[in-house]
């Protein structure tokens, strides 16, 4: 009978009374089928759990090993993506400032607690010499102080022996950026009659012919104008964090456009003379008071 019904179904081409009866039967039994699925679902779940519990140890070990390999590969890809992004930022920075430079990587930090330095994997074999500026994509970090064939030591701006010429970008107020034993960075020798505000950007001035002018350094986080003092007390927070930075640029040479112009030098001299004149006036006032 099954064979006859199957033959008739094929000959009817999906039409006729037999198909009508089949459709009615499917509709009538649909609730029963759903009820059956609902009843058997927990047992199917238990069957899957039992199958997993009874999997042999070799299969579980293989799966665990595969998970660990995928996790390691994912971490590797994320690291490569981060490195590529940082390198692209350095390339953009070099192009933006037209820097003659070589790239490198920070391989270690200070070996003692009395200095703030890092070691990079570029040395004299790569054209690096003592005195060259070093920066990350965020800003200047310091200056090369010693070189080997394949590595160099960079003194950071926060080191107490560090001192570079810098200025307030908005007002062109010149000063000397110095580090300290505590790691605090200050912009010194800025006359108290200069307008410096919290949030002002600090950049290299180009004076001295070592650092290209206009490179980002940090921003002002504190300004104090003490009564009777000739200079402002300015604390600067550096843009670059060497603790989280890896890739660096070592600036190997400067173009004429990157050096301080005669106008820049004259402006710095006038500010210095202004501070000196105020110091002379203060001394004269003290003498008058004594008399």
C-alpha positions in Angstrom: 0.0 0.0 0.0 2.9 2.4 0.8 4.3 1.7 -2.6 1.0 2.3 -4.3 0.5 5.6 -2.4 4.0 6.7 -3.2 3.5 6.0 -6.9 0.2 7.9 -7.0 1.8 10.8 -5.2 4.6 11.0 -7.8 2.1 10.8 -10.7 -0.2 13.5 -9.2 2.6 16.1 -9.3 1.7 17.7 -6.0 -2.0 18.0 -6.8 -5.2 16.0 -6.4 -7.2 14.4 -3.6 -4.2 12.5 -2.2 -2.3 15.8 -1.6 -5.4 17.3 0.0 -5.5 14.4 2.5 -1.8 14.7 3.2 -2.1 18.4 3.9 -5.1 17.8 6.2 -3.1 15.1 8.1 -0.1 17.3 8.5 -2.2 20.2 9.8 -4.0 17.9 12.2 -0.8 16.3 13.6 1.1 19.6 13.9 0.3 20.2 17.6 1.3 16.6 18.5 4.6 17.1 16.7 5.3 20.3 18.6 4.4 18.7 21.9 6.7 15.8 21.1 9.6 18.2 20.4 8.9 20.0 23.7 8.9 16.8 25.7 12.1 15.4 24.1 14.2 18.6 24.2 15.5 18.2 27.7 16.5 14.6 26.9 18.4 15.7 23.8 20.2 18.3 26.0 21.1 15.6 28.5 22.3 13.4 25.7 24.7 16.2 24.5 26.0 16.7 28.0 26.5 13.0 28.5 28.3 12.8 25.2 30.7 15.6 26.3 31.3 14.0 29.6 32.1 10.7 28.1 34.5 12.2 25.5 37.9 10.6 25.7 40.7 12.4 27.4 42.7 12.7 24.1 39.9 14.6 22.5 39.6 17.0 25.4 43.4 17.6 25.4 43.3 18.3 21.7 40.5 20.8 22.1 42.3 22.5 25.0 45.5 22.8 23.0 43.6 24.2 20.1 42.0 26.9 22.3 45.4 27.8 23.7 46.9 28.1 20.2 44.0 30.3 19.1 44.4 32.5 22.2 48.1 32.9 21.6 47.6 33.7 17.9 44.9 36.3 18.7 47.3 38.0 21.2 50.0 38.0 18.5 47.8 39.5 15.9 46.6 42.2 18.4 50.3 43.1 19.2 51.2 43.2 15.5 48.2 45.5 14.8 49.2 47.8 17.7 52.8 48.0 16.5 51.7 48.7 12.9 49.5 51.5 14.2 52.3 53.1 16.2 54.7 52.8 13.4 52.2 54.5 11.1 51.9 57.4 13.6 55.7 57.8 13.6 55.7 57.9 9.8 52.9 60.5 9.8 54.9 62.5 12.3 58.1 62.3 10.3 56.3 63.4 7.2 54.4 66.2 8.9 57.6 67.8 10.4 59.9 66.7 7.5 62.2 65.0 10.0 65.5 63.4 9.0 65.5 60.5 11.4 65.9 56.8 12.0 63.3 54.7 13.9 64.0 52.5 16.8 62.5 50.6 19.8 62.8 51.1 23.5 64.3 47.9 24.9 64.8 48.8 28.6 64.5 51.5 31.2 66.8 52.9 33.8 69.3 50.6 35.5 69.3 52.6 38.7 67.0 54.9 40.7 69.1 58.0 40.3 68.5 58.7 36.7 65.7 58.7 34.2 66.9 57.0 31.0 65.9 54.4 28.5 67.9 52.2 26.1 67.0 52.0 22.4 68.1 49.5 19.8 69.8 51.9 17.5 73.5 53.0 17.8 76.4 54.3 15.9 75.9 51.7 13.2 72.6 53.3 12.4 74.1 56.8 12.3 73.0 57.7 15.8 75.4 60.0 17.8 75.4 61.6 21.2 73.2 64.7 21.5 70.5 63.7 19.0 66.9 64.3 20.0 64.5 61.4 20.5 60.7 61.4 20.3 57.6 59.2 20.1 54.5 59.9 18.2 53.2 61.8 21.2 56.1 64.1 21.6 59.8 64.6 22.6 61.1 62.2 25.3 64.7 63.2 25.6 68.2 63.2 24.1 70.9 60.6 23.3 73.7 60.8 25.9 75.8 57.7 24.9 76.1 55.4 22.0 77.3 51.9 21.3 77.4 50.2 17.9 73.9 48.8 18.2 72.3 50.6 21.2 72.0 54.0 22.7 71.1 55.5 26.1 68.5 58.3 26.0 68.3 60.8 28.9 64.6 61.6 29.5 63.2 65.1 29.9 62.2 64.2 33.5 65.8 63.5 34.5 67.4 66.1 36.8 70.3 66.5 34.4 68.0 67.3 31.4 67.6 70.9 30.3 66.4 72.0 26.8 65.1 75.3 25.3 61.4 75.5 25.0 58.6 78.0 24.7 54.8 78.4 25.3 53.3 77.9 21.9 50.5 80.5 22.2 52.5 83.4 23.6 56.0 82.5 22.4 57.3 82.9 26.0 60.8 81.4 26.1 62.2 79.3 28.9 64.3 76.3 29.8 62.5 72.9 30.3 64.2 71.1 33.2 63.7 67.8 35.0 64.2 67.0 38.7 65.1 64.2 41.0 61.4 63.7 41.7 60.5 63.4 38.0 58.7 66.7 38.0 59.3 68.8 34.8 59.3 72.6 34.9 59.6 75.4 32.4 62.0 77.8 34.1 63.3 81.4 33.4 59.9 82.6 32.1 59.5 86.2 33.2 56.6 86.8 35.6 55.2 89.5 33.3 54.5 86.8 30.6 51.0 85.5 30.2 51.0 81.7 30.8 47.9 79.7 31.4 47.1 76.2 32.5 46.5 74.1 29.4 49.0 76.0 27.2 51.1 73.7 25.0 54.9 73.6 25.3 57.0 73.0 22.2 60.7 73.1 21.4 62.0 76.5 20.5 64.8 75.5 18.1 67.4 77.6 20.0 70.8 75.9 20.3 70.4 74.1 17.0 69.8 70.7 18.6 66.0 70.2 18.6 63.9 71.2 15.6 61.6 74.0 16.6 57.9 73.3 17.1 58.0 69.7 18.3 55.4 69.0 20.9 56.6 68.4 24.5 53.7 68.8 26.9 51.2 71.1 28.5 51.1 73.4 31.4 49.3 72.0 34.5 50.3 74.6 37.1 51.3 78.3 37.0 52.3 80.2 40.1 53.3 83.9 40.2 54.9 84.4 43.6 55.1 88.0 44.8 58.5 89.5 44.4 59.8 86.6 42.2 61.2 87.5 38.8 60.1 84.2 37.1 56.9 82.1 37.0 56.8 78.7 38.6 55.5 76.5 35.8 54.9 72.8 36.0 54.6 70.8 32.7 53.0 67.4 32.1 54.8 65.6 29.2 52.8 64.3 26.3 54.9 61.2 25.8 54.8 58.4 28.3 57.9 56.2 28.0 56.3 53.6 30.2 53.7 52.8 27.5 55.8 53.8 24.4 57.9 51.4 22.4 58.7 52.9 19.0 60.8 56.1 18.8 62.4 58.4 16.2 65.9 59.6 16.6 66.3 62.9 14.8 69.6 62.8 12.9 69.9 66.2 11.4 68.0 69.6 11.0 67.1 71.5 8.0 67.4 75.3 7.9 63.6 75.7 8.3 63.8 73.7 11.5 66.4 75.9 13.2 65.6 79.0 15.2 65.6 82.2 13.0 67.3 85.4 13.9 63.9 86.8 14.9 63.4 83.9 17.3 66.8 84.5 18.8 66.1 88.3 19.1 62.8 87.6 20.7 64.3 85.3 23.3 67.1 87.9 24.0 64.5 90.6 24.5 62.6 88.5 27.0 65.8 87.7 28.8 66.9 91.4 28.9 63.4 92.3 30.2 63.9 89.9 33.1 67.4 91.3 33.7 66.1 94.9 33.7 63.4 93.9 36.2 66.1 92.3 38.4 68.2 95.5 38.3 65.1 97.6 39.1 64.4 95.4 42.1 68.1 95.6 43.3 67.9 99.4 42.9 64.8 99.5 45.0 66.5 97.5 47.7 69.4 99.9 47.7 67.1 102.9 47.9 65.4 101.3 50.9 68.7 100.7 52.6 69.7 104.3 52.1 
